[in-house]
Amino acid sequence: SDTMSRSQMTGSIQTKTTLKYTFDGTGDTLGYRCARIKVNSTEMSMTGTMQAMGMDMFIEGDGDVTGLMYVELATGMQVVARTTTAMSTRMSMTGQGQAIVPITTETITTLRRLQ
């Protein structure tokens, strides 16, 4: 489980993520004998506030992380990992321009060990 806090404009956003790692067999990847490990979030949430252009903004949302990583059996070093993070967030604005803005994002990350 991890909680991350970031300063944004004149506020902060906290993201809490809990990941589950599951062994899914072995195989050869990029010339290495590896353990294949599935990655899934059991919890992912975001909350926070910020202020911009005289408006207070409240942010809340949740999401999922899924992925697969390969770890070299001989060294325990990660060889390659690919994760997809999908977030559904709502931003509520107060002040003159009151509104609720839905925000959907998907981020795909690939990490590959250098030789």
C-alpha positions, 0 to 999 in steps of 0.5 A: 500500500502506498500513499502519494501526496503532490502539491498542485497550484495552491493545494494538494492531491493524495493518491492511495494505491494498494497493489497485489502481486501474484506469481504466474509461472516462469518463462524466457523473456528478452534472453533471461529466465524469468518469473512472470508476476501479475500486478493488480490493484485492490484499491486506488483512490484520489482526493484533494483540493486546489485553487486556481483563478479564484476558484476552489476545486475539489477532486475525487476519484478511483481507478485500477492498475493491471499489469505484468512484470518479468523478474530474472530468476538468477538475480531478482532484477526486473527485466520488463514490466507493463502496467495500465492505470485507468482513473475516473475522476470528478473535479467540482468547482465552486465560485462564479463558474460552478461545475462538476467536470468528469475526467477519465485517464488511462496511462500505459507504462512500459519499463525495460531493463537496459543491458 
